[in-house]
Amino acid sequence: MRESGDWRALRLLSLYRMVLGGALVTLLLLPVEKLSFVNQQSALFSMTALVYLILSIGFSFGIGSRDVSRQVPFVFQMLIDLAVLSLLDFASGASPSVFATLTLVPVTFAGFWQPGRWTQLYALLAIIGVLLASMSAREWVDESFPLADLGVLALAHLTIALVSGLAGRSVADTRFQMGQKELDLESLTQLNALIVQRMDEGVVVVDSDDVVRLINPSAADLFGIRPENALHRPLSELSRPLDDLLKVWRKGEKLESERILPLRLQLTATGRGRDQRALLMLENMEQQDSRLQREKLAALGRLTASLAHEIRNPLAAISHATQLLAESPSLSDQDQPLISIQLGQVRRLNRLIQDVLTLSRRKTPQWEDLELNSWLEALREEWRLSWPDLYRSLRLSIEDSLIQVRADPDHLRQLLTLLLDNSLRHGVPETGEAIIRLSLYREDPNATPCIEIMDNGPGITDDKLGMIYEPFYSTRHEGTGLGLYIAKELCEANYCELKYSTGVGYSGTQTRSAKGGCFRITFPMERPVKSVSSSKEAVSG
């Protein structure tokens, strides 16, 4: 039996059996003399009818539980049907009686719901049962033996078994093909839904009443709402301009503009009549413009790197010639400041070229598992020899609990170098000692790890905060304006976040001057921690 039709067949057969058993038990209430088909074996007839009804009720409960195999109860019930009907035929004393004819019913059921050799077997068993009942009722085959009736009944069993089997096989094949098509359709529907959910463009489907029937996360983000909260709501509640454009489009009028800042709209009709729906494709033009801007900057960066490489050689020649000129005995004291200015500008251009080449040669991150506690301690010791100016001003604060991240160590080293160099250049107070505090911490045990670099300088004014990550923007004449831009790019390449605050760090630490600047690097969450300990502070110098 096929999966989809097994329990349906058992329910139909069980219902038929209960009706038949109930009718037989009801007939037993009548006087025996009025039952023409029960004249010899009334006790056997009554017992068989009662057992048949009890079995029918028991089988119906078994079907409801569905805790057994489908094949076994169907075969067992078919055999019970044939055996009970043969006994009833024998008990009637006039075999073949109406009960012999009723054996055609289970054979027909078997043909439709269990086509194949089993159906022929049921037909053969039914014929044998009726034949044995007739022989037992007459004790032997004589001239009055209904051989012709039994032959017709046997032919009817075989014919019905063949016809119902063919019909059942055809129905089963059709059902199987429909099931396969349903599976294919379900798989295709799930695939389409997955594609729609992951599309960068916003997708909204509304019905003929302009009620939202489907919306993907990208479109929900454009409306500032969760996808499940947008379903079954009128489009006018999400966006009045979109609803107005949709109404104009439904009237067949030409849209004056398919762009609603910052969105671009594409409308498509699906379905017909009352089931017609409208598909709205929403493209965020800000994201597209940003993507185009990044592509332009990448192309410009490659061009700039090529130019920087070509400029570097003549710049080295100018620097060498200027140094030789500074050593000339014929150079007057009045010309020495000019030589110093020239050498300073050469160094500035050389640093700018170096930053541009570093940016253009940025490699793909090679992520490693870093234990930041020991890694920062080792880096501080390295700076003690290679960067004494920083070492004297640096204050290192590290949590006792182990903090592990996944990042590119070379990128992280370059990132910290850029931010610390920026603090040394721009975060120095007008009077007093420069102090740069580098902190490693978590705000709570399950929070993301953070590194803070805080200075006690004048900080960055609010009117300049929006431009600090712009390339070639600098507040100092000798600056290149690429340090923070490269730092931002390195953070994004490692899926980190770089933020700036003034006066108070994100961890709550306040600079002595209540001004200063604080850059915070937030790492992506890799794994939660179960405990957090107090921090320790190591002071350099």
C-alpha positions as CSV (number, residue, x, y, z in Angstrom):
1,M,0.0,0.0,0.0
2,R,1.1,3.6,-0.7
3,E,1.9,5.9,2.2
4,S,-0.9,8.3,1.5
5,G,-3.6,5.7,1.1
6,D,-2.8,3.2,3.8
7,W,-4.7,4.6,6.7
8,R,-7.5,5.8,4.5
9,A,-8.0,2.2,3.3
10,L,-7.9,0.8,6.8
11,R,-10.5,3.4,8.0
12,L,-12.9,2.6,5.2
13,L,-12.5,-1.1,5.7
14,S,-13.0,-0.7,9.5
15,L,-16.1,1.4,9.0
16,Y,-17.6,-1.2,6.7
17,R,-16.8,-4.0,9.1
18,M,-18.3,-2.2,12.1
19,V,-21.5,-1.5,10.1
20,L,-21.7,-5.1,9.0
21,G,-21.0,-6.5,12.4
22,G,-23.5,-4.2,14.0
23,A,-26.2,-5.2,11.5
24,L,-25.5,-8.9,12.1
25,V,-25.7,-8.5,15.9
26,T,-29.0,-6.5,15.5
27,L,-30.5,-9.4,13.4
28,L,-29.7,-11.8,16.3
29,L,-32.4,-10.0,18.3
30,L,-35.1,-11.3,15.9
31,P,-36.7,-14.7,16.5
32,V,-34.7,-17.5,15.0
33,E,-37.7,-18.7,13.0
34,K,-37.7,-15.4,11.1
35,L,-34.1,-15.7,10.1
36,S,-34.3,-17.9,7.0
37,F,-30.5,-17.9,6.5
38,V,-30.0,-19.3,10.1
39,N,-31.7,-22.7,10.4
40,Q,-29.0,-25.1,11.5
41,Q,-26.0,-23.4,13.2
42,S,-27.7,-20.5,15.0
43,A,-25.2,-20.7,17.9
44,L,-22.2,-20.6,15.6
45,F,-23.7,-17.8,13.7
46,S,-24.4,-15.8,16.8
47,M,-20.9,-16.4,18.2
48,T,-19.2,-15.5,14.9
49,A,-21.3,-12.3,14.5
50,L,-20.5,-11.1,18.1
51,V,-16.7,-11.9,17.7
52,Y,-16.7,-10.1,14.4
53,L,-18.2,-6.9,15.9
54,I,-15.7,-7.0,18.8
55,L,-12.8,-7.4,16.4
56,S,-14.1,-4.5,14.3
57,I,-14.2,-2.2,17.3
58,G,-10.8,-3.3,18.4
59,F,-9.3,-2.7,14.9
60,S,-10.8,0.7,14.7
61,F,-9.0,1.7,17.9
62,G,-5.8,0.2,16.6
63,I,-6.1,2.4,13.5
64,G,-6.5,5.5,15.6
65,S,-3.3,4.9,17.5
66,R,-1.2,4.3,14.4
67,D,1.5,2.6,16.5
68,V,1.7,-0.5,14.3
69,S,2.8,-1.1,10.8
70,R,0.3,-0.4,8.0
71,Q,0.9,-3.6,6.0
72,V,0.3,-6.0,8.9
73,P,-3.1,-4.8,10.1
74,F,-4.4,-4.6,6.5
75,V,-3.5,-8.2,5.7
76,F,-4.7,-9.5,9.1
77,Q,-8.1,-7.8,8.7
78,M,-8.5,-9.1,5.2
79,L,-7.9,-12.7,6.4
80,I,-10.3,-12.1,9.3
81,D,-13.0,-10.8,6.9
82,L,-12.7,-13.9,4.6
83,A,-12.7,-16.3,7.5
84,V,-15.6,-14.8,9.3
85,L,-17.7,-14.5,6.1
86,S,-16.9,-18.2,5.3
87,L,-18.1,-19.2,8.8
88,L,-21.2,-17.2,8.4
89,D,-21.8,-18.8,5.0
90,F,-21.4,-22.2,6.6
91,A,-23.7,-21.3,9.6
92,S,-26.4,-20.2,7.2
93,G,-26.8,-23.8,6.0
94,A,-27.6,-22.7,2.5
95,S,-24.1,-22.1,1.1
96,P,-23.4,-20.2,-1.1
97,S,-25.5,-17.6,0.6
98,V,-25.4,-13.8,0.7
99,F,-22.4,-14.1,2.9
100,A,-20.4,-15.8,0.2
101,T,-21.3,-12.8,-2.1
102,L,-20.1,-10.4,0.6
103,T,-16.5,-11.9,0.3
104,L,-16.3,-9.8,-2.9
105,V,-16.1,-6.6,-0.8
106,P,-12.8,-7.2,0.9
107,V,-11.4,-8.6,-2.4
108,T,-12.4,-5.3,-4.1
109,F,-10.8,-3.3,-1.3
110,A,-7.6,-5.2,-1.6
111,G,-7.5,-4.6,-5.4
112,F,-7.7,-0.8,-4.9
113,W,-5.4,-0.5,-1.9
114,Q,-3.0,-3.4,-2.2
115,P,-2.8,-4.2,-5.9
116,G,-0.7,-7.1,-7.1
117,R,-0.3,-10.7,-6.1
118,W,-1.9,-10.1,-2.7
119,T,-5.2,-9.4,-4.4
120,Q,-5.1,-12.6,-6.4
121,L,-4.3,-14.5,-3.1
122,Y,-7.3,-12.9,-1.4
123,A,-9.6,-13.9,-4.3
124,L,-8.2,-17.5,-4.1
125,L,-8.7,-17.7,-0.4
126,A,-12.3,-16.4,-0.7
127,I,-13.1,-19.1,-3.3
128,I,-11.6,-21.8,-1.1
129,G,-13.5,-20.6,1.9
130,V,-16.8,-20.5,0.1
131,L,-16.1,-24.0,-1.4
132,L,-15.3,-25.5,2.0
133,A,-18.4,-23.9,3.5
134,S,-20.6,-25.4,0.8
135,M,-19.0,-28.8,1.1
136,S,-19.2,-28.8,4.9
137,A,-22.9,-27.7,4.9
138,R,-23.8,-30.6,2.5
139,E,-21.3,-33.1,3.9
140,W,-20.4,-34.2,0.4
141,V,-20.8,-33.3,-3.3
142,D,-24.0,-34.7,-4.8
143,E,-26.4,-33.9,-7.5
144,S,-27.8,-30.9,-5.5
145,F,-24.4,-29.4,-5.1
146,P,-24.5,-25.8,-6.5
147,L,-21.4,-26.2,-8.7
148,A,-22.6,-23.7,-11.3
149,D,-23.3,-21.1,-8.6
150,L,-19.8,-21.6,-7.1
151,G,-18.2,-21.4,-10.6
152,V,-19.9,-18.1,-11.3
153,L,-18.9,-16.8,-7.8
154,A,-15.3,-17.9,-8.4
155,L,-15.2,-16.2,-11.8
156,A,-16.6,-13.1,-10.2
157,H,-13.9,-13.1,-7.6
158,L,-11.1,-13.5,-10.1
159,T,-12.6,-10.8,-12.4
160,I,-13.0,-8.3,-9.7
161,A,-9.5,-9.0,-8.3
162,L,-8.1,-8.4,-11.8
163,V,-10.1,-5.3,-12.6
164,S,-9.7,-3.7,-9.1
165,G,-6.0,-4.6,-9.1
166,L,-5.5,-2.8,-12.4
167,A,-7.5,0.2,-11.2
168,G,-5.7,0.2,-7.9
169,R,-2.3,0.1,-9.6
170,S,-3.2,3.0,-11.9
171,V,-4.5,5.0,-8.9
172,A,-1.3,4.2,-6.9
173,D,0.9,5.3,-9.8
174,T,-1.0,8.5,-10.2
175,R,-0.9,9.1,-6.5
176,F,2.9,8.5,-6.5
177,Q,3.5,10.9,-9.4
178,M,1.4,13.5,-7.7
179,G,3.4,13.0,-4.5
180,Q,6.6,13.4,-6.4
181,K,5.3,16.6,-8.1
182,E,4.2,17.9,-4.6
183,L,7.7,17.2,-3.3
184,D,9.3,18.9,-6.2
185,L,7.0,21.9,-5.9
186,E,7.7,22.1,-2.1
187,S,11.4,21.9,-2.7
188,L,11.2,24.6,-5.3
189,T,9.0,26.7,-3.1
190,Q,11.5,26.4,-0.2
191,L,14.4,27.2,-2.6
192,N,12.6,30.3,-3.9
193,A,11.8,31.4,-0.4
194,L,15.4,31.0,0.7
195,I,16.6,33.0,-2.3
196,V,14.1,35.8,-1.6
197,Q,15.1,35.9,2.1
198,R,18.8,36.3,1.2
199,M,18.4,38.8,-1.6
200,D,20.1,42.2,-1.1
201,E,17.2,43.9,-2.9
202,G,14.0,44.4,-1.0
203,V,11.0,42.1,-2.1
204,V,7.4,42.9,-1.2
205,V,4.3,41.1,-2.5
206,V,0.9,42.6,-2.0
207,D,-2.5,41.3,-2.9
208,S,-5.3,43.0,-4.8
209,D,-6.2,44.9,-1.6
210,D,-2.7,46.2,-1.2
211,V,-2.1,44.0,1.9
212,V,1.4,42.7,2.4
213,R,1.6,38.9,1.8
214,L,5.4,38.5,1.6
215,I,8.3,40.6,2.6
216,N,12.0,39.7,2.9
217,P,14.4,41.0,5.6
218,S,16.0,43.5,3.2
219,A,12.7,45.2,2.5
220,A,11.7,45.1,6.2
221,D,15.0,46.9,7.1
222,L,14.2,49.6,4.7
223,F,10.8,50.2,6.5
224,G,12.4,49.9,9.9
225,I,10.2,46.9,10.9
226,R,10.6,43.2,11.5
227,P,9.4,41.0,8.7
228,E,6.8,39.2,10.8
229,N,5.3,42.5,11.9
230,A,4.9,43.7,8.4
231,L,2.8,40.7,7.1
232,H,-0.9,41.2,6.6
233,R,-0.7,44.9,7.0
234,P,-1.7,47.5,4.4
235,L,1.2,48.9,2.3
236,S,0.0,52.4,3.2
237,E,1.0,51.8,6.8
238,L,4.6,50.9,5.8
239,S,5.1,53.6,3.1
240,R,2.5,56.1,1.9
241,P,4.6,57.1,-1.2
242,L,5.0,53.4,-2.3
243,D,1.2,52.9,-1.8
244,D,0.5,56.0,-4.0
245,L,2.8,54.8,-6.7
246,L,1.2,51.3,-6.6
247,K,-2.3,52.7,-7.0
248,V,-1.1,54.8,-10.0
249,W,0.5,51.7,-11.5
250,R,-2.6,49.6,-11.1
251,K,-4.6,52.2,-13.0
252,G,-2.3,51.7,-16.0
253,E,-0.9,55.2,-15.8
254,K,2.7,56.0,-16.5
255,L,4.8,56.6,-13.4
256,E,6.5,60.0,-13.3
257,S,9.4,58.5,-11.4
258,E,10.2,55.0,-10.2
259,R,12.6,56.4,-7.6
260,I,11.6,57.4,-4.1
261,L,14.7,58.6,-2.4
262,P,16.7,56.6,-1.4
263,L,14.8,53.7,-3.1
264,R,14.3,52.6,-6.7
265,L,11.1,50.7,-7.4
266,Q,10.3,48.1,-10.0
267,L,6.7,46.8,-10.2
268,T,5.5,43.5,-11.7
269,A,2.1,41.9,-11.8
270,T,1.6,38.2,-11.0
271,G,-1.6,36.1,-11.3
272,R,-4.9,37.1,-12.8
273,G,-8.3,38.3,-11.6
274,R,-8.9,38.4,-7.9
275,D,-5.7,36.5,-7.3
276,Q,-3.6,39.1,-9.0
277,R,-0.7,40.2,-6.9
278,A,1.9,42.9,-7.3
279,L,5.6,42.3,-6.8
280,L,7.6,45.3,-5.6
281,M,11.4,45.2,-6.0
282,L,13.1,47.8,-3.8
283,E,16.7,48.7,-4.4
284,N,18.5,50.8,-1.8
285,M,20.3,53.5,-3.9
286,E,22.4,54.5,-1.0
287,Q,23.9,51.1,-0.8
288,Q,24.4,51.0,-4.6
289,D,26.0,54.4,-4.6
290,S,28.2,53.4,-1.7
291,R,29.3,50.2,-3.6
292,L,30.0,52.2,-6.7
293,Q,32.0,54.7,-4.6
294,R,34.1,51.9,-3.1
295,E,34.8,50.5,-6.6
296,K,35.9,54.0,-7.7
297,L,38.1,54.4,-4.7
298,A,39.6,51.0,-5.3
299,A,40.4,51.9,-8.9
300,L,41.7,55.3,-7.8
301,G,43.8,53.5,-5.2
302,R,45.5,51.3,-7.8
303,L,46.2,54.3,-10.0
304,T,47.5,56.3,-7.0
305,A,49.8,53.3,-6.0
306,S,51.2,53.3,-9.5
307,L,51.9,57.0,-9.5
308,A,53.4,56.8,-6.0
309,H,55.8,54.1,-7.2
310,E,56.8,56.2,-10.1
311,I,57.3,59.3,-7.9
312,R,59.4,57.5,-5.3
313,N,62.5,57.2,-7.4
314,P,62.9,60.9,-8.4
315,L,61.9,61.9,-4.9
316,A,64.8,59.8,-3.5
317,A,67.1,61.5,-6.0
318,I,65.9,64.9,-4.8
319,S,66.4,64.0,-1.2
320,H,70.0,62.7,-1.9
321,A,70.8,65.9,-3.8
322,T,69.5,68.1,-1.1
323,Q,71.5,66.3,1.5
324,L,74.7,66.8,-0.6
325,L,73.8,70.5,-1.1
326,A,73.4,70.9,2.7
327,E,77.0,69.7,3.1
328,S,78.4,72.2,0.6
329,P,80.8,74.7,2.1
330,S,79.7,77.4,-0.2
331,L,76.1,77.3,1.2
332,S,75.4,80.4,3.3
333,D,73.7,80.4,6.7
334,Q,70.7,82.2,5.3
335,D,70.1,79.2,2.9
336,Q,70.2,76.5,5.6
337,P,66.5,77.0,6.7
338,L,65.5,76.5,3.1
339,I,67.4,73.2,2.9
340,S,65.6,72.1,6.2
341,I,62.2,73.0,4.8
342,Q,63.0,71.1,1.6
343,L,64.2,68.0,3.5
344,G,61.1,68.1,5.7
345,Q,58.8,68.2,2.7
346,V,60.6,65.4,1.1
347,R,60.2,63.3,4.2
348,R,56.5,64.1,4.3
349,L,56.0,63.1,0.7
350,N,58.0,59.9,1.3
351,R,55.7,59.1,4.3
352,L,52.7,59.8,2.2
353,I,53.9,57.5,-0.6
354,Q,54.7,54.8,2.0
355,D,51.1,55.0,3.4
356,V,49.6,54.8,-0.1
357,L,51.7,51.8,-1.0
358,T,50.8,50.1,2.3
359,L,47.1,50.7,1.6
360,S,47.4,49.3,-2.0
361,R,49.3,46.2,-1.0
362,R,47.0,45.2,1.9
363,K,46.9,41.5,1.9
364,T,43.9,39.2,2.6
365,P,43.6,38.6,6.4
366,Q,45.3,35.4,7.6
367,W,43.2,34.8,10.7
368,E,44.8,33.1,13.7
369,D,43.6,32.4,17.3
370,L,45.3,35.1,19.4
371,E,45.5,35.2,23.2
372,L,45.5,38.9,23.5
373,N,46.7,39.0,27.1
374,S,50.2,37.6,26.4
375,W,50.3,39.0,22.8
376,L,49.9,42.6,24.1
377,E,52.5,42.0,26.8
378,A,55.0,40.8,24.2
379,L,54.2,43.7,21.9
380,R,54.9,46.2,24.7
381,E,58.3,44.6,25.4
382,E,59.0,44.9,21.7
383,W,58.1,48.6,21.7
384,R,60.5,49.1,24.7
385,L,63.4,48.7,22.3
386,S,62.0,49.8,19.0
387,W,59.7,52.7,20.1
388,P,61.0,54.2,23.3
389,D,59.0,57.4,22.9
390,L,55.8,55.4,23.0
391,Y,57.0,53.1,25.8
392,R,57.6,56.0,28.2
393,S,54.0,57.2,27.7
394,L,52.2,53.9,27.5
395,R,50.1,52.5,30.3
396,L,48.9,48.9,29.7
397,S,45.7,47.6,31.4
398,I,44.8,43.9,30.8
399,E,42.2,41.7,32.3
400,D,43.3,38.7,34.3
401,S,40.8,36.5,32.5
402,L,41.9,34.9,29.3
403,I,40.7,36.8,26.2
404,Q,41.0,35.0,22.9
405,V,40.1,36.4,19.5
406,R,40.5,35.3,15.9
407,A,42.3,38.0,13.8
408,D,45.3,38.6,11.6
409,P,48.2,39.4,13.9
410,D,50.0,41.5,11.3
411,H,46.9,43.6,10.7
412,L,46.3,44.0,14.4
413,R,49.9,45.0,15.0
414,Q,49.7,47.6,12.1
415,L,46.3,48.8,13.4
416,L,47.6,49.4,16.9
417,T,50.8,51.1,15.6
418,L,48.7,53.5,13.5
419,L,46.4,54.4,16.4
420,L,49.2,54.8,18.9
421,D,51.2,56.9,16.4
422,N,48.1,59.1,16.0
423,S,47.9,59.5,19.8
424,L,51.6,60.5,20.0
425,R,51.2,63.0,17.2
426,H,47.7,64.5,18.0
427,G,47.0,63.4,21.6
428,V,49.7,65.3,23.4
429,P,48.6,67.9,26.0
430,E,49.8,71.5,25.8
431,T,51.5,71.1,29.2
432,G,52.4,68.1,31.2
433,E,53.3,64.5,30.4
434,A,51.7,62.7,27.6
435,I,49.9,59.5,28.8
436,I,48.5,56.9,26.5
437,R,46.4,54.2,28.1
438,L,45.9,50.9,26.2
439,S,43.2,48.7,27.8
440,L,42.0,45.2,27.1
441,Y,38.7,44.3,28.7
442,R,35.1,43.0,28.4
443,E,32.2,44.9,29.7
444,D,30.6,41.7,31.0
445,P,31.5,38.0,30.8
446,N,29.6,37.4,27.6
447,A,30.4,40.7,25.9
448,T,32.7,41.1,22.9
449,P,36.4,41.8,23.6
450,C,37.6,45.4,23.3
451,I,40.9,47.3,23.0
452,E,40.9,51.0,24.0
453,I,43.6,53.5,23.2
454,M,43.0,56.7,25.2
455,D,45.2,59.8,25.4
456,N,45.1,62.9,27.5
457,G,45.4,65.4,24.7
458,P,42.9,68.0,23.5
459,G,40.7,65.5,21.7
460,I,38.8,66.0,18.4
461,T,36.2,68.7,18.1
462,D,32.6,67.7,17.1
463,D,32.8,69.5,13.8
464,K,35.7,67.3,12.7
465,L,34.5,64.0,13.9
466,G,32.7,63.2,10.7
467,M,35.9,63.6,8.6
468,I,38.6,61.8,10.7
469,Y,38.3,58.6,8.6
470,E,38.3,60.4,5.2
471,P,41.5,59.7,3.1
472,F,44.0,62.6,2.9
473,Y,42.3,64.5,5.7
474,S,44.6,65.8,8.4
475,T,44.6,68.5,11.0
476,R,48.4,68.9,10.9
477,H,50.3,70.4,8.0
478,E,52.9,67.6,8.0
479,G,50.3,64.8,8.3
480,T,49.4,62.5,5.4
481,G,45.7,62.0,6.3
482,L,45.8,58.3,5.7
483,G,46.6,56.8,9.1
484,L,43.0,56.6,10.5
485,Y,41.7,55.7,7.0
486,I,44.0,52.7,6.9
487,A,43.1,51.8,10.5
488,K,39.4,51.8,9.6
489,E,40.1,49.6,6.5
490,L,42.1,47.1,8.6
491,C,39.3,46.9,11.2
492,E,36.7,46.2,8.5
493,A,39.0,43.6,6.9
494,N,39.0,41.7,10.2
495,Y,35.3,42.2,10.9
496,C,36.1,44.6,13.8
497,E,34.5,47.9,14.7
498,L,36.4,51.1,15.3
499,K,34.8,53.9,17.2
500,Y,35.9,57.2,18.7
501,S,34.8,59.1,21.8
502,T,36.1,62.2,23.6
503,G,36.8,62.7,27.4
504,V,35.5,59.4,28.7
505,G,36.4,56.0,27.3
506,Y,33.8,53.4,26.5
507,S,34.9,51.4,29.5
508,G,34.1,54.4,31.7
509,T,37.7,55.4,32.3
510,Q,38.2,59.2,32.3
511,T,41.3,61.0,31.2
512,R,43.0,63.4,33.6
513,S,42.1,66.4,31.5
514,A,38.5,65.3,31.0
515,K,39.1,65.7,27.3
516,G,41.5,63.6,25.3
517,G,40.4,61.0,22.8
518,C,39.6,57.3,22.9
519,F,39.6,54.8,20.1
520,R,37.9,51.5,20.8
521,I,38.4,48.3,18.7
522,T,35.6,45.9,19.2
523,F,36.2,42.3,18.0
524,P,33.5,40.0,16.7
525,M,32.1,37.6,19.2
526,E,33.6,34.1,18.9
527,R,32.7,32.4,22.2
528,P,31.2,33.4,25.5
529,V,33.2,33.3,28.7
530,K,32.0,31.9,31.9
531,S,33.9,34.1,34.4
532,V,35.4,37.5,34.5
533,S,38.1,38.7,36.8
534,S,39.4,42.0,37.9
535,S,41.9,43.8,35.7
536,K,45.6,44.4,36.4
537,E,47.5,47.5,35.3
538,A,51.1,47.4,34.1
539,V,52.8,50.7,33.9
540,S,55.6,51.1,31.3
541,G,58.8,53.1,32.1
